[in-house]
């Protein structure tokens, strides 16, 4: 196995017994919260494989809730996240799934707030690292190791060029970019990994482009 750093072996600084079941879980929750861009009123948490079997004993439930509240893995409030979620008006339901998933530590989060709804599927792959597999109906290959912009837009000529020009105007370097779409001319999604945290003014500027429905910034 190839490691990029010592943290791939010993794992990140965190509250909890397992980098896969706690640090990774909290990171998936935090990414979902960041993309949703507000605290959800209701969350369905569908657990698969090892997550479904051991989530209570390994603190996966606590970690996921903490991430949804925006807590970092080493936040001392993490242990109190279920209580805090209830106090802050977030209703959470855990669902243990029996079907197999591509990775044993897989979770599907369904976030709701009134008419707004979002589904995100992620897997904790070890050492606190994660992969985001799906966002709503879009298949993804996103690790969350770099700051990123997620742009939901109409699939039409010129939008990608407009977005990348705005990013260049803000002197932000693009490290990786992937565009996916359901059907030609329908909705499409850009996942743009960048080399630095981006200002809110950049996301607001992108959101003004005709044909863009939503812009979310994933902050590390």
Buried (B, 14 or more C-beta within 10 A) or exposed (E): EEEEEEBBEEBBEBBBEBBBBBBBBBBBBBBBBBBBBEBBEBBBBBBBBBBBEBBEEBBBBBBBBBBBBBBBBEBEBBBBBBEBBEEEEBEBEBEEBEEEBEBBBBBBBBBBBEEEEBBBBBBBBBBBBBBBBBBBEBEBEBBBEBBBBBBBBBBEEEBBEBBBEBBEEBEBEBBEBBBBBEEEEEBBBBBBBBEEEBEEEBBEBBEEBEEBEBBBBBEE
